[in-house]
Structures are given as C-alpha cells and as structure tokens.
Amino acid sequence: MKTTGVIRRMDNLGRVVIPIHFRKKAGIYENDDVEITLNDRNQIVIGKYNSLSGMTRMFDTIVSSVYSILQGTLIITDQDQILSSYGVKSYSYKKGEPLSGEMKRRIKREPHSLPAGRIIEGLNEESTTYVQPIAGRNGNLTGAIVYIYEKDLLENVSKILAAYAIFISEMMKQE
C-alpha cells in the first residue's frame, strides 16, 4: 500500500474525515453507504458499499425470466461492472466485465434508448440499447438494467424493465 502523507485525527466518537480527493477517486459521495472491514494485516479498509453485488443469483433469475418473454439480451450492472447477463449476445457481456465510461454516464440518466454505443470497453454495440437505471436505498442510482434489441421498443417493454428496477430497489431496502 502506498502512503500519501495525509494524517487525520480521530475524534472521541471514532470519526475521521476522509479527504475529498480520496472520496472522489473511490466514487464515494454524500449520503453513500460505505463498508468498513479489517484486512488480514489488521488495517481498516473503507470502500464504497455496493448492495447490488450480493444479489447476483437473483439477477440471473430475473434476466433469464425476462429474456423468455422479451428475447434480445438483458444485462444488469452496478456502477462499474456487469453483474448478470442473459440472451442472444450474453457471450459478449460476462459477469465482472468493467463498464465503459459511456455506459457509466448513461446509467446516471433517466430511462432512455440509444441506437448504438459501448457497454464495455473495446466492444461497440451495433444494436439499440435501452437503459433503465436502478435506484439504491438512499435514492442514488446504483446500476441499471440494459436491454439490447433489434426492432422497435414497445411501450410495455419499458414498463416491464421499470417494474424490475423498482423490484430490485425494494429488495435493496430490505437488506
């Protein structure tokens, strides 16, 4: 681990202010949940908590069941990587693949379709993608359901994906 020379004093309640440049680099913002762990060298490790990553088995069930109705390709992501995928092009979108910068920006917007673009680095998606953001426990967007399709998007499809995004958000609140 590299030292940075930043030293902070802990107050009597055990609080320490994490410098803003560390928080920005880690993607931690006001009202975000953080996870505090102790590593094998007894060092305290603080990182952004990702409540979506523990739900991948449920996501596998969701994408396969939605695929049986919609066809195409379905992907569920957190803010950084693919958590689950199923469908025609799922061989290109594996669990753990990091998202492209373009996709990271797209999941922070309202639901939308784009004719083409990059979901992961190094792979240009030729088909249209619909992105339905997923809200976390504190209302911040924590990921997305991505639907890759060839024909026109029917209104009911966007409603189905919105319903699943709400379902996932509610499951995170019960955690």
Protein Blocks (a to p, Z undefined) as FASTA:
>chain_A
ZZehiacdddfkopacddfklmmmnopaehiacdddddfkopacdddddfklmmmmmmmm
mmmmmmmmngpadddddfkbcfbdcdjklmmmcghiacdfklmmmmmmccdddfbdcfbg
hiacfbdcdddddddfkopafbdcddddfbdcdfklmmmmmmmmmmmmmmmmmZZ
